[in-house]
Amino acid sequence: MDTVTISPKYQVVIPQRIRKAMQLVPGQKVQVVLYGNRIELVPEKNIKEMRGFLKGINTEFQREGDKV
């Protein structure tokens, strides 16, 4: 697990290993989500990139409860 430091301007640098794995690029937007005492960064994707990503998904399962 990587650790980052919050700068005096409340900025953090996403480690290179994570940026490469998630294919993040400069200027890309991420959503910031608060779950209890945890912060999650969720990359926004172009809707055209999302086309077909659910193809063949199994819909016969039980959903788990909300995290909040």
VOLUMZA-626137 format. One record per residue (C-alpha): x, y, z; chain. Coordinates in nm, 3 decimals. Example, Ala and Ser with C-alpha at 12.3 -4.5 7.8 and 13.67 -1.06 7.14 Angstrom:
((1.230,-0.450,0.780),'A')
((1.367,-0.106,0.714),'A')
***
This chain:
((0.000,0.000,0.000),'A')
((0.132,0.343,-0.092),'A')
((0.126,0.642,0.141),'A')
((0.093,1.002,0.025),'A')
((0.139,1.330,0.209),'A')
((-0.110,1.616,0.201),'A')
((0.063,1.940,0.100),'A')
((-0.005,2.275,0.270),'A')
((-0.244,2.344,-0.021),'A')
((-0.430,2.014,0.052),'A')
((-0.291,1.847,-0.261),'A')
((-0.173,1.488,-0.296),'A')
((0.034,1.316,-0.566),'A')
((-0.103,0.984,-0.693),'A')
((0.190,0.738,-0.698),'A')
((0.325,0.646,-1.043),'A')
((0.242,0.277,-0.995),'A')
((-0.125,0.365,-0.940),'A')
((-0.134,0.618,-1.226),'A')
((0.000,0.358,-1.469),'A')
((-0.228,0.079,-1.346),'A')
((-0.536,0.304,-1.377),'A')
((-0.412,0.469,-1.699),'A')
((-0.458,0.817,-1.552),'A')
((-0.345,1.118,-1.754),'A')
((-0.283,1.483,-1.662),'A')
((-0.604,1.685,-1.665),'A')
((-0.827,1.378,-1.620),'A')
((-1.111,1.429,-1.375),'A')
((-1.176,1.203,-1.077),'A')
((-1.474,1.195,-0.847),'A')
((-1.403,1.219,-0.474),'A')
((-1.629,0.996,-0.266),'A')
((-1.644,0.988,0.115),'A')
((-1.737,0.654,0.276),'A')
((-1.735,0.687,0.654),'A')
((-1.370,0.753,0.741),'A')
((-1.238,0.665,0.392),'A')
((-1.181,0.874,0.077),'A')
((-1.211,0.712,-0.267),'A')
((-1.099,0.865,-0.597),'A')
((-1.301,0.734,-0.892),'A')
((-1.176,0.824,-1.242),'A')
((-1.440,0.968,-1.473),'A')
((-1.456,0.798,-1.811),'A')
((-1.597,0.909,-2.142),'A')
((-1.934,0.741,-2.207),'A')
((-1.803,0.612,-2.541),'A')
((-1.528,0.422,-2.356),'A')
((-1.793,0.253,-2.143),'A')
((-1.980,0.102,-2.435),'A')
((-2.006,-0.275,-2.403),'A')
((-1.823,-0.308,-2.073),'A')
((-2.117,-0.499,-1.919),'A')
((-2.160,-0.737,-2.211),'A')
((-2.203,-1.093,-2.085),'A')
((-2.228,-0.993,-1.718),'A')
((-2.396,-1.245,-1.488),'A')
((-2.707,-1.082,-1.338),'A')
((-2.804,-1.387,-1.126),'A')
((-2.645,-1.291,-0.794),'A')
((-2.728,-1.132,-0.458),'A')
((-2.621,-0.771,-0.416),'A')
((-2.440,-0.673,-0.101),'A')
((-2.568,-0.383,0.108),'A')
((-2.461,-0.023,0.062),'A')
((-2.123,0.075,0.210),'A')
((-2.263,0.378,0.386),'A')
***
